[in-house]
Amino acid sequence: MNSFPPLPSPHSGNGHDIWQDARIKDLWRVFRVMGEFVEGFETMSQVGPCVSIFGSARTKPGDPYYELGVDVAKRLVERGFGIISGGGPGIMEAANKGAKEAGGISVGLNIDLPHEQHSNPYIDKEHLINFDFFFVRKVMFVKYAQGFVVLPGGFGTMDELFEALTLIQTDKSTQFPVVLMGSEFWSGLLDWLKDTMLKAGNISPENLDLFRVTDDPEEAASLISSFYEKHRMQPNF
């Protein structure tokens, strides 16, 4: 059986040095976090009404979901919305490409990841923000989005989707429309939510009404724009 060496005590010898170094780094990290929040708030507060579009960074141009991302972004721009993406390749690139081709605002909230993500060429230069911290970036996605369009993706896409649904469910955010696109991809998750999570009593039936599912980009754009015929556009918190 493998055994792990005991952790050093923070009050003795080398252990104290490790914890002291961590404390100093954390104090400086606070200022880095603050700096990212300030830059994000300053930039995003001037952009105007936008919709955040999420999906896999691995989806290639020509893939049906990539083209769906381009199409829905264009339709949203036609309704007066800017587009926010995670700034990278794949569905993020598709969203920014659609916004750019339709003449709309194209925002990229890029995350610095070693050997993985780079910003795509369809982002407005003045609307590209680079983040080190995922949690700061997620605040910008939610706070300044008048809606979410979520296409097939991986862990990051699921994280952003459920973060938004949790904030709406708990009234920590004003309500905003969440649209899932790619019904075949989402079908297994939706069945699990209904047959397992709901049946166990871990969510309420009305929680399943916090999002809609469609494969039609025109319907997706209409769902978001029609929501604001009855609701005020504003930052979500």
C-alpha positions in Angstrom: 0.0 0.0 0.0 1.3 3.5 -0.9 1.8 5.9 2.0 2.2 9.6 1.8 4.7 11.5 3.9 3.2 13.8 6.6 2.6 17.4 5.7 5.1 19.8 7.3 3.8 21.7 10.3 3.3 25.4 9.5 4.8 26.1 12.9 8.1 24.3 12.6 11.2 24.4 10.4 10.8 24.3 6.7 7.0 23.9 7.0 6.9 27.5 8.5 8.8 28.8 5.5 6.4 27.2 3.0 3.3 28.6 4.7 4.9 32.0 5.1 5.8 32.1 1.4 2.3 31.0 0.5 0.9 33.8 2.6 3.0 36.4 0.9 2.1 35.1 -2.6 -1.6 35.1 -1.6 -1.4 38.8 -0.5 0.0 39.8 -3.9 -2.5 37.5 -5.6 -5.3 39.7 -4.1 -4.0 42.7 -6.1 -3.8 40.7 -9.3 -7.4 39.5 -8.8 -8.5 43.1 -8.1 -6.7 44.3 -11.2 -8.6 41.7 -13.4 -11.9 42.7 -11.9 -11.2 46.4 -12.5 -10.2 45.9 -16.1 -13.2 43.6 -16.7 -15.7 46.0 -15.2 -14.3 49.0 -16.9 -14.4 47.4 -20.4 -17.6 45.4 -20.1 -19.7 48.2 -18.6 -19.2 50.2 -21.8 -20.1 47.4 -24.3 -23.9 47.4 -24.0 -26.4 44.5 -24.2 -24.6 41.3 -25.2 -25.3 37.5 -25.3 -22.7 35.0 -24.2 -22.2 32.1 -26.5 -20.4 29.0 -25.1 -19.2 25.7 -26.5 -16.2 23.5 -27.1 -12.8 24.9 -28.1 -12.2 21.7 -30.0 -15.0 22.2 -32.6 -13.5 22.8 -36.1 -14.7 25.1 -38.8 -17.1 23.3 -41.1 -18.5 21.2 -38.2 -22.3 21.7 -38.0 -22.1 23.0 -34.5 -19.4 25.5 -35.5 -21.6 26.8 -38.3 -24.6 26.9 -35.9 -22.5 29.1 -33.6 -21.8 31.5 -36.5 -25.4 31.6 -37.6 -26.9 32.2 -34.1 -24.4 35.0 -33.5 -25.4 36.7 -36.7 -29.1 36.5 -35.8 -28.5 38.0 -32.4 -26.5 40.8 -33.8 -29.4 41.6 -36.2 -31.6 42.0 -33.0 -29.2 44.5 -31.5 -27.0 42.3 -29.3 -23.3 42.2 -29.1 -21.6 38.8 -28.7 -19.4 37.6 -25.8 -17.3 34.5 -26.2 -14.5 32.9 -24.2 -12.1 34.3 -26.8 -10.5 31.1 -28.0 -11.0 28.7 -30.9 -13.9 26.4 -31.7 -17.4 27.5 -30.9 -15.9 30.6 -29.3 -14.3 31.5 -32.6 -17.6 30.8 -34.4 -19.5 33.2 -32.1 -17.0 36.0 -32.7 -16.9 35.3 -36.4 -20.7 35.6 -36.7 -20.7 38.8 -34.7 -17.9 40.3 -36.9 -19.5 39.3 -40.2 -22.8 40.8 -39.1 -21.2 44.0 -38.1 -21.8 43.6 -34.4 -19.8 44.0 -31.2 -17.4 41.0 -30.8 -16.1 40.5 -27.2 -13.5 37.9 -26.2 -12.9 37.0 -22.6 -9.7 34.9 -23.1 -8.1 32.8 -20.5 -4.4 32.2 -20.4 -3.8 28.4 -20.6 -0.4 26.9 -21.2 -0.1 25.2 -24.6 -3.9 25.4 -25.2 -5.9 28.6 -25.7 -5.1 31.6 -27.9 -7.5 34.4 -28.8 -9.2 34.1 -32.2 -8.9 36.8 -34.9 -12.6 37.8 -34.9 -12.6 39.7 -31.6 -12.6 43.5 -31.6 -9.2 44.6 -30.4 -10.7 47.0 -27.9 -13.0 44.2 -26.5 -10.3 41.5 -25.9 -9.6 40.9 -22.2 -7.1 38.3 -21.0 -7.6 36.6 -17.7 -5.5 34.5 -15.4 -8.3 33.6 -13.1 -11.3 31.5 -14.3 -13.6 32.8 -11.5 -13.0 36.5 -12.5 -13.7 35.6 -16.1 -17.0 33.8 -15.2 -18.2 36.9 -13.4 -17.9 38.9 -16.6 -19.7 36.2 -18.6 -22.7 36.3 -16.3 -22.8 39.9 -15.1 -22.9 41.5 -18.5 -24.8 38.9 -20.6 -28.5 39.4 -21.4 -28.7 35.7 -22.3 -26.7 32.5 -22.7 -26.5 30.4 -25.8 -24.8 27.1 -25.0 -23.6 24.7 -27.7 -22.0 21.3 -27.2 -18.8 21.5 -25.2 -16.8 19.9 -22.4 -16.2 20.6 -18.7 -15.7 24.3 -19.1 -19.0 24.6 -21.0 -20.8 22.6 -18.3 -19.3 24.7 -15.6 -20.5 27.9 -17.1 -24.0 26.5 -17.8 -24.6 25.3 -14.3 -23.0 28.4 -12.7 -25.6 30.5 -14.6 -28.5 28.2 -13.7 -27.4 28.1 -10.0 -27.3 31.9 -9.8 -30.7 32.3 -11.4 -32.2 29.5 -9.3 -31.0 31.0 -6.1 -31.9 34.6 -7.0 -28.3 35.7 -6.9 -28.7 37.0 -10.4 -31.6 38.5 -12.2 -33.3 36.0 -14.5 -32.1 35.9 -18.1 -32.7 33.4 -20.9 -30.6 30.3 -21.3 -30.8 28.5 -24.6 -29.2 25.1 -25.2 -28.5 24.3 -28.9 -27.9 20.8 -30.2 -30.7 18.7 -28.9 -29.1 15.4 -29.7 -26.0 16.4 -27.6 -28.1 17.5 -24.7 -30.7 14.8 -24.7 -28.8 12.5 -22.3 -28.2 15.2 -19.8 -31.8 16.4 -19.9 -33.0 12.8 -19.3 -30.7 12.5 -16.3 -31.9 15.8 -14.9 -35.5 14.6 -15.2 -35.2 11.0 -14.3 -32.5 11.2 -11.6 -32.0 14.7 -10.2 -35.6 15.7 -10.2 -36.8 12.3 -9.1 -34.4 12.4 -6.1 -35.9 15.8 -5.1 -32.6 17.7 -5.6 -34.3 20.2 -8.0 -37.8 21.4 -8.3 -39.9 20.9 -11.5 -39.9 24.6 -12.2 -36.1 24.6 -12.3 -36.3 22.7 -15.6 -38.0 25.8 -17.0 -34.8 27.9 -16.5 -33.6 26.9 -19.9 -34.9 26.1 -23.4 -33.6 23.7 -26.0 -33.7 24.4 -29.8 -31.7 23.5 -32.9 -33.1 26.6 -34.8 -30.8 29.7 -34.6 -33.7 32.0 -35.5 -35.8 30.5 -32.6 -32.8 30.9 -30.2 -32.4 34.6 -31.1 -36.1 35.1 -30.9 -36.3 33.5 -27.4 -33.8 36.0 -26.1 -35.1 39.1 -27.8 -38.7 38.4 -26.9 -37.7 38.0 -23.3 -36.7 41.6 -23.2 -40.1 42.8 -24.5 -41.2 42.2 -20.9 -38.0 42.6 -19.0 -35.5 45.4 -18.6 -32.0 45.1 -20.0 -29.4 45.6 -17.2 -26.3 43.9 -15.7 -27.5 40.8 -13.9 -26.1 41.7 -10.5 
